[in-house]
């Protein structure tokens, strides 16, 4: 999921006061840039991400 999509999810969740839990175990495997996609925790204050810690 790209940053724009995650931001939209965050906006919907914010409108109802919901938390968003996102399994980001594959974060860091993108083939473009540094390999790291946006994280729900970066775009939404109630976003909870699970997955590996970045190594770079």
TISE-373568 format. One record per atom (N, C-alpha, C, O): atom name; residue number from 1; x, y, z; residue in one letter. Coordinates in nm, 4 decimals. Layout:
<nodes>
<at:CA	i:NUM	x:X	y:Y	z:Z	aa:a>
...
</nodes>
This chain:
<nodes>
<at:N	i:1	x:0.0845	y:-0.1178	z:0.0000	aa:x>
<at:CA	i:1	x:0.0000	y:0.0000	z:0.0000	aa:x>
<at:C	i:1	x:0.0888	y:0.1237	z:0.0000	aa:x>
<at:O	i:1	x:0.1819	y:0.1348	z:0.0797	aa:x>
<at:N	i:2	x:0.0596	y:0.2140	z:-0.0879	aa:x>
<at:CA	i:2	x:0.1403	y:0.3355	z:-0.0929	aa:x>
<at:C	i:2	x:0.0919	y:0.4375	z:0.0102	aa:x>
<at:O	i:2	x:-0.0130	y:0.4197	z:0.0722	aa:x>
<at:N	i:3	x:0.1689	y:0.5432	z:0.0272	aa:x>
<at:CA	i:3	x:0.1392	y:0.6449	z:0.1264	aa:x>
<at:C	i:3	x:0.0041	y:0.7112	z:0.1062	aa:x>
<at:O	i:3	x:-0.0655	y:0.7408	z:0.2033	aa:x>
<at:N	i:4	x:-0.0337	y:0.7349	z:-0.0187	aa:x>
<at:CA	i:4	x:-0.1621	y:0.7986	z:-0.0474	aa:x>
<at:C	i:4	x:-0.2776	y:0.7111	z:0.0014	aa:x>
<at:O	i:4	x:-0.3721	y:0.7605	z:0.0629	aa:x>
<at:N	i:5	x:-0.2693	y:0.5819	z:-0.0263	aa:x>
<at:CA	i:5	x:-0.3741	y:0.4896	z:0.0159	aa:x>
<at:C	i:5	x:-0.3815	y:0.4821	z:0.1687	aa:x>
<at:O	i:5	x:-0.4903	y:0.4867	z:0.2261	aa:x>
<at:N	i:6	x:-0.2661	y:0.4708	z:0.2340	aa:x>
<at:CA	i:6	x:-0.2640	y:0.4644	z:0.3800	aa:x>
<at:C	i:6	x:-0.3197	y:0.5921	z:0.4421	aa:x>
<at:O	i:6	x:-0.3884	y:0.5870	z:0.5441	aa:x>
<at:N	i:7	x:-0.2907	y:0.7048	z:0.3817	aa:x>
<at:CA	i:7	x:-0.3444	y:0.8313	z:0.4306	aa:x>
<at:C	i:7	x:-0.4965	y:0.8324	z:0.4203	aa:x>
<at:O	i:7	x:-0.5646	y:0.8796	z:0.5113	aa:x>
<at:N	i:8	x:-0.5495	y:0.7811	z:0.3111	aa:x>
<at:CA	i:8	x:-0.6948	y:0.7734	z:0.2942	aa:x>
<at:C	i:8	x:-0.7567	y:0.6814	z:0.3995	aa:x>
<at:O	i:8	x:-0.8613	y:0.7135	z:0.4559	aa:x>
<at:N	i:9	x:-0.6933	y:0.5683	z:0.4258	aa:x>
<at:CA	i:9	x:-0.7413	y:0.4766	z:0.5301	aa:x>
<at:C	i:9	x:-0.7400	y:0.5486	z:0.6651	aa:x>
<at:O	i:9	x:-0.8350	y:0.5383	z:0.7426	aa:x>
<at:N	i:10	x:-0.6317	y:0.6214	z:0.6924	aa:x>
<at:CA	i:10	x:-0.6212	y:0.6967	z:0.8160	aa:x>
<at:C	i:10	x:-0.7312	y:0.8008	z:0.8307	aa:x>
<at:O	i:10	x:-0.7849	y:0.8200	z:0.9398	aa:x>
<at:N	i:11	x:-0.7648	y:0.8680	z:0.7211	aa:x>
<at:CA	i:11	x:-0.8704	y:0.9691	z:0.7252	aa:x>
<at:C	i:11	x:-1.0060	y:0.9062	z:0.7566	aa:x>
<at:O	i:11	x:-1.0849	y:0.9624	z:0.8326	aa:x>
<at:N	i:12	x:-1.0322	y:0.7912	z:0.6989	aa:x>
<at:CA	i:12	x:-1.1583	y:0.7205	z:0.7268	aa:x>
<at:C	i:12	x:-1.1613	y:0.6761	z:0.8726	aa:x>
<at:O	i:12	x:-1.2612	y:0.6950	z:0.9420	aa:x>
<at:N	i:13	x:-1.0515	y:0.6169	z:0.9182	aa:x>
<at:CA	i:13	x:-1.0443	y:0.5704	z:1.0570	aa:x>
<at:C	i:13	x:-1.0570	y:0.6870	z:1.1547	aa:x>
<at:O	i:13	x:-1.1245	y:0.6758	z:1.2570	aa:x>
<at:N	i:14	x:-0.9925	y:0.7975	z:1.1233	aa:x>
<at:CA	i:14	x:-0.9983	y:0.9162	z:1.2092	aa:x>
<at:C	i:14	x:-1.1421	y:0.9663	z:1.2226	aa:x>
<at:O	i:14	x:-1.1824	y:1.0116	z:1.3297	aa:x>
<at:N	i:15	x:-1.2181	y:0.9582	z:1.1155	aa:x>
<at:CA	i:15	x:-1.3553	y:1.0090	z:1.1173	aa:x>
<at:C	i:15	x:-1.4453	y:0.9335	z:1.2142	aa:x>
<at:O	i:15	x:-1.5496	y:0.9846	z:1.2551	aa:x>
<at:N	i:16	x:-1.4052	y:0.8116	z:1.2513	aa:x>
<at:CA	i:16	x:-1.4849	y:0.7324	z:1.3461	aa:x>
<at:C	i:16	x:-1.4069	y:0.6984	z:1.4722	aa:x>
<at:O	i:16	x:-1.4560	y:0.6244	z:1.5574	aa:x>
<at:N	i:17	x:-1.2851	y:0.7519	z:1.4849	aa:x>
<at:CA	i:17	x:-1.2045	y:0.7290	z:1.6044	aa:x>
<at:C	i:17	x:-1.1474	y:0.5889	z:1.6158	aa:x>
<at:O	i:17	x:-1.1219	y:0.5410	z:1.7262	aa:x>
<at:N	i:18	x:-1.1271	y:0.5233	z:1.5034	aa:x>
<at:CA	i:18	x:-1.0792	y:0.3848	z:1.5034	aa:x>
<at:C	i:18	x:-0.9267	y:0.3765	z:1.5023	aa:x>
<at:O	i:18	x:-0.8582	y:0.4678	z:1.4560	aa:x>
<at:N	i:19	x:-0.8760	y:0.2668	z:1.5534	aa:x>
<at:CA	i:19	x:-0.7355	y:0.2319	z:1.5388	aa:x>
<at:C	i:19	x:-0.7208	y:0.1503	z:1.4113	aa:x>
<at:O	i:19	x:-0.8164	y:0.0866	z:1.3671	aa:x>
<at:N	i:20	x:-0.6018	y:0.1515	z:1.3517	aa:x>
<at:CA	i:20	x:-0.5734	y:0.0692	z:1.2342	aa:x>
<at:C	i:20	x:-0.4498	y:-0.0143	z:1.2650	aa:x>
<at:O	i:20	x:-0.3422	y:0.0393	z:1.2915	aa:x>
<at:N	i:21	x:-0.4665	y:-0.1455	z:1.2613	aa:x>
<at:CA	i:21	x:-0.3554	y:-0.2383	z:1.2808	aa:x>
<at:C	i:21	x:-0.3136	y:-0.2890	z:1.1440	aa:x>
<at:O	i:21	x:-0.3953	y:-0.3429	z:1.0693	aa:x>
<at:N	i:22	x:-0.1856	y:-0.2717	z:1.1111	aa:x>
<at:CA	i:22	x:-0.1359	y:-0.3095	z:0.9788	aa:x>
<at:C	i:22	x:-0.0143	y:-0.4008	z:0.9939	aa:x>
<at:O	i:22	x:0.0857	y:-0.3630	z:1.0549	aa:x>
<at:N	i:23	x:-0.0239	y:-0.5201	z:0.9382	aa:x>
<at:CA	i:23	x:0.0888	y:-0.6130	z:0.9378	aa:x>
<at:C	i:23	x:0.1835	y:-0.5689	z:0.8259	aa:x>
<at:O	i:23	x:0.1507	y:-0.5804	z:0.7078	aa:x>
<at:N	i:24	x:0.3005	y:-0.5188	z:0.8638	aa:x>
<at:CA	i:24	x:0.3963	y:-0.4689	z:0.7655	aa:x>
<at:C	i:24	x:0.5207	y:-0.5572	z:0.7598	aa:x>
<at:O	i:24	x:0.6325	y:-0.5079	z:0.7441	aa:x>
<at:N	i:25	x:0.5003	y:-0.6869	z:0.7724	aa:x>
<at:CA	i:25	x:0.6126	y:-0.7796	z:0.7754	aa:x>
<at:C	i:25	x:0.6947	y:-0.7742	z:0.6462	aa:x>
<at:O	i:25	x:0.8142	y:-0.8037	z:0.6480	aa:x>
<at:N	i:26	x:0.6322	y:-0.7370	z:0.5348	aa:x>
<at:CA	i:26	x:0.7053	y:-0.7306	z:0.4084	aa:x>
<at:C	i:26	x:0.7619	y:-0.5923	z:0.3800	aa:x>
<at:O	i:26	x:0.8215	y:-0.5700	z:0.2746	aa:x>
<at:N	i:27	x:0.7436	y:-0.4988	z:0.4738	aa:x>
<at:CA	i:27	x:0.7963	y:-0.3634	z:0.4536	aa:x>
<at:C	i:27	x:0.9486	y:-0.3717	z:0.4418	aa:x>
<at:O	i:27	x:1.0148	y:-0.4351	z:0.5240	aa:x>
<at:N	i:28	x:1.0019	y:-0.3086	z:0.3414	aa:x>
<at:CA	i:28	x:1.1455	y:-0.3128	z:0.3186	aa:x>
<at:C	i:28	x:1.1846	y:-0.4004	z:0.2009	aa:x>
<at:O	i:28	x:1.3028	y:-0.4143	z:0.1694	aa:x>
<at:N	i:29	x:1.0851	y:-0.4590	z:0.1363	aa:x>
<at:CA	i:29	x:1.1155	y:-0.5466	z:0.0234	aa:x>
<at:C	i:29	x:1.0786	y:-0.4849	z:-0.1115	aa:x>
<at:O	i:29	x:1.0858	y:-0.5519	z:-0.2145	aa:x>
<at:N	i:30	x:1.0389	y:-0.3573	z:-0.1112	aa:x>
<at:CA	i:30	x:1.0065	y:-0.2917	z:-0.2383	aa:x>
<at:C	i:30	x:1.1299	y:-0.2885	z:-0.3274	aa:x>
<at:O	i:30	x:1.2432	y:-0.2877	z:-0.2793	aa:x>
<at:N	i:31	x:1.1064	y:-0.2868	z:-0.4556	aa:x>
<at:CA	i:31	x:1.2152	y:-0.2872	z:-0.5526	aa:x>
<at:C	i:31	x:1.2607	y:-0.1470	z:-0.5916	aa:x>
<at:O	i:31	x:1.3574	y:-0.1314	z:-0.6661	aa:x>
<at:N	i:32	x:1.1911	y:-0.0451	z:-0.5415	aa:x>
<at:CA	i:32	x:1.2243	y:0.0926	z:-0.5778	aa:x>
<at:C	i:32	x:1.2748	y:0.1698	z:-0.4571	aa:x>
<at:O	i:32	x:1.2395	y:0.1388	z:-0.3433	aa:x>
<at:N	i:33	x:1.3574	y:0.2703	z:-0.4824	aa:x>
<at:CA	i:33	x:1.4067	y:0.3569	z:-0.3755	aa:x>
<at:C	i:33	x:1.4836	y:0.2800	z:-0.2703	aa:x>
<at:O	i:33	x:1.5621	y:0.1908	z:-0.3025	aa:x>
<at:N	i:34	x:1.4610	y:0.3147	z:-0.1432	aa:x>
<at:CA	i:34	x:1.5334	y:0.2464	z:-0.0354	aa:x>
<at:C	i:34	x:1.4649	y:0.1171	z:0.0058	aa:x>
<at:O	i:34	x:1.5122	y:0.0474	z:0.0956	aa:x>
<at:N	i:35	x:1.3531	y:0.0845	z:-0.0598	aa:x>
<at:CA	i:35	x:1.2835	y:-0.0403	z:-0.0317	aa:x>
<at:C	i:35	x:1.1738	y:-0.0289	z:0.0708	aa:x>
<at:O	i:35	x:1.0971	y:-0.1233	z:0.0899	aa:x>
<at:N	i:36	x:1.1644	y:0.0856	z:0.1378	aa:x>
<at:CA	i:36	x:1.0656	y:0.1003	z:0.2440	aa:x>
<at:C	i:36	x:0.9450	y:0.1790	z:0.1968	aa:x>
<at:O	i:36	x:0.9574	y:0.2936	z:0.1535	aa:x>
<at:N	i:37	x:0.8295	y:0.1178	z:0.2052	aa:x>
<at:CA	i:37	x:0.7051	y:0.1853	z:0.1732	aa:x>
<at:C	i:37	x:0.6612	y:0.2676	z:0.2938	aa:x>
<at:O	i:37	x:0.7214	y:0.2598	z:0.4009	aa:x>
<at:N	i:38	x:0.5582	y:0.3446	z:0.2756	aa:x>
<at:CA	i:38	x:0.5020	y:0.4212	z:0.3866	aa:x>
<at:C	i:38	x:0.4499	y:0.3258	z:0.4936	aa:x>
<at:O	i:38	x:0.4076	y:0.2140	z:0.4641	aa:x>
<at:N	i:39	x:0.4537	y:0.3715	z:0.6163	aa:x>
<at:CA	i:39	x:0.4006	y:0.2942	z:0.7285	aa:x>
<at:C	i:39	x:0.2756	y:0.3627	z:0.7796	aa:x>
<at:O	i:39	x:0.2687	y:0.4855	z:0.7847	aa:x>
<at:N	i:40	x:0.1763	y:0.2829	z:0.8176	aa:x>
<at:CA	i:40	x:0.0539	y:0.3402	z:0.8729	aa:x>
<at:C	i:40	x:0.0851	y:0.4219	z:0.9979	aa:x>
<at:O	i:40	x:0.0157	y:0.5192	z:1.0274	aa:x>
<at:N	i:41	x:0.1875	y:0.3835	z:1.0702	aa:x>
<at:CA	i:41	x:0.2261	y:0.4569	z:1.1919	aa:x>
<at:C	i:41	x:0.2819	y:0.5952	z:1.1596	aa:x>
<at:O	i:41	x:0.2819	y:0.6832	z:1.2457	aa:x>
<at:N	i:42	x:0.3287	y:0.6153	z:1.0382	aa:x>
<at:CA	i:42	x:0.3818	y:0.7444	z:0.9967	aa:x>
<at:C	i:42	x:0.2732	y:0.8405	z:0.9484	aa:x>
<at:O	i:42	x:0.2914	y:0.9622	z:0.9528	aa:x>
<at:N	i:43	x:0.1611	y:0.7864	z:0.9028	aa:x>
<at:CA	i:43	x:0.0588	y:0.8716	z:0.8425	aa:x>
<at:C	i:43	x:-0.0674	y:0.8849	z:0.9263	aa:x>
<at:O	i:43	x:-0.1557	y:0.9636	z:0.8921	aa:x>
<at:N	i:44	x:-0.0778	y:0.8097	z:1.0354	aa:x>
<at:CA	i:44	x:-0.1981	y:0.8157	z:1.1182	aa:x>
<at:C	i:44	x:-0.1611	y:0.7955	z:1.2641	aa:x>
<at:O	i:44	x:-0.0933	y:0.6991	z:1.2996	aa:x>
<at:N	i:45	x:-0.2066	y:0.8883	z:1.3487	aa:x>
<at:CA	i:45	x:-0.1673	y:0.8859	z:1.4904	aa:x>
<at:C	i:45	x:-0.2179	y:0.7634	z:1.5663	aa:x>
<at:O	i:45	x:-0.1634	y:0.7303	z:1.6715	aa:x>
<at:N	i:46	x:-0.3197	y:0.6963	z:1.5159	aa:x>
<at:CA	i:46	x:-0.3682	y:0.5732	z:1.5787	aa:x>
<at:C	i:46	x:-0.3354	y:0.4509	z:1.4926	aa:x>
<at:O	i:46	x:-0.3990	y:0.3462	z:1.5043	aa:x>
<at:N	i:47	x:-0.2364	y:0.4663	z:1.4071	aa:x>
<at:CA	i:47	x:-0.1917	y:0.3549	z:1.3249	aa:x>
<at:C	i:47	x:-0.0913	y:0.2710	z:1.4005	aa:x>
<at:O	i:47	x:0.0039	y:0.3238	z:1.4579	aa:x>
<at:N	i:48	x:-0.1120	y:0.1406	z:1.4008	aa:x>
<at:CA	i:48	x:-0.0240	y:0.0461	z:1.4698	aa:x>
<at:C	i:48	x:0.0344	y:-0.0468	z:1.3645	aa:x>
<at:O	i:48	x:-0.0399	y:-0.1125	z:1.2917	aa:x>
<at:N	i:49	x:0.1667	y:-0.0528	z:1.3558	aa:x>
<at:CA	i:49	x:0.2337	y:-0.1350	z:1.2565	aa:x>
<at:C	i:49	x:0.3096	y:-0.2479	z:1.3241	aa:x>
<at:O	i:49	x:0.3758	y:-0.2272	z:1.4258	aa:x>
<at:N	i:50	x:0.2998	y:-0.3665	z:1.2676	aa:x>
<at:CA	i:50	x:0.3813	y:-0.4788	z:1.3162	aa:x>
<at:C	i:50	x:0.4715	y:-0.5216	z:1.2017	aa:x>
<at:O	i:50	x:0.4319	y:-0.5181	z:1.0851	aa:x>
<at:N	i:51	x:0.5903	y:-0.5610	z:1.2354	aa:x>
<at:CA	i:51	x:0.6858	y:-0.6032	z:1.1344	aa:x>
<at:C	i:51	x:0.8269	y:-0.5825	z:1.1841	aa:x>
<at:O	i:51	x:0.8475	y:-0.5429	z:1.2988	aa:x>
<at:N	i:52	x:0.9241	y:-0.6089	z:1.0992	aa:x>
<at:CA	i:52	x:1.0642	y:-0.5968	z:1.1390	aa:x>
<at:C	i:52	x:1.1089	y:-0.4524	z:1.1535	aa:x>
<at:O	i:52	x:1.0525	y:-0.3629	z:1.0906	aa:x>
<at:N	i:53	x:1.2083	y:-0.4300	z:1.2346	aa:x>
<at:CA	i:53	x:1.2697	y:-0.2977	z:1.2482	aa:x>
<at:C	i:53	x:1.3532	y:-0.2672	z:1.1235	aa:x>
<at:O	i:53	x:1.4194	y:-0.3566	z:1.0707	aa:x>
<at:N	i:54	x:1.3512	y:-0.1436	z:1.0763	aa:x>
<at:CA	i:54	x:1.4356	y:-0.1073	z:0.9622	aa:x>
<at:C	i:54	x:1.5832	y:-0.1258	z:0.9973	aa:x>
<at:O	i:54	x:1.6244	y:-0.1020	z:1.1109	aa:x>
<at:N	i:55	x:1.6609	y:-0.1678	z:0.8999	aa:x>
<at:CA	i:55	x:1.8032	y:-0.1878	z:0.9221	aa:x>
<at:C	i:55	x:1.8886	y:-0.0771	z:0.8630	aa:x>
<at:O	i:55	x:2.0101	y:-0.0758	z:0.8825	aa:x>
<at:N	i:56	x:1.8265	y:0.0166	z:0.7903	aa:x>
<at:CA	i:56	x:1.9054	y:0.1254	z:0.7320	aa:x>
<at:C	i:56	x:1.8728	y:0.2568	z:0.7925	aa:x>
<at:O	i:56	x:1.9307	y:0.3585	z:0.7543	aa:x>
</nodes>
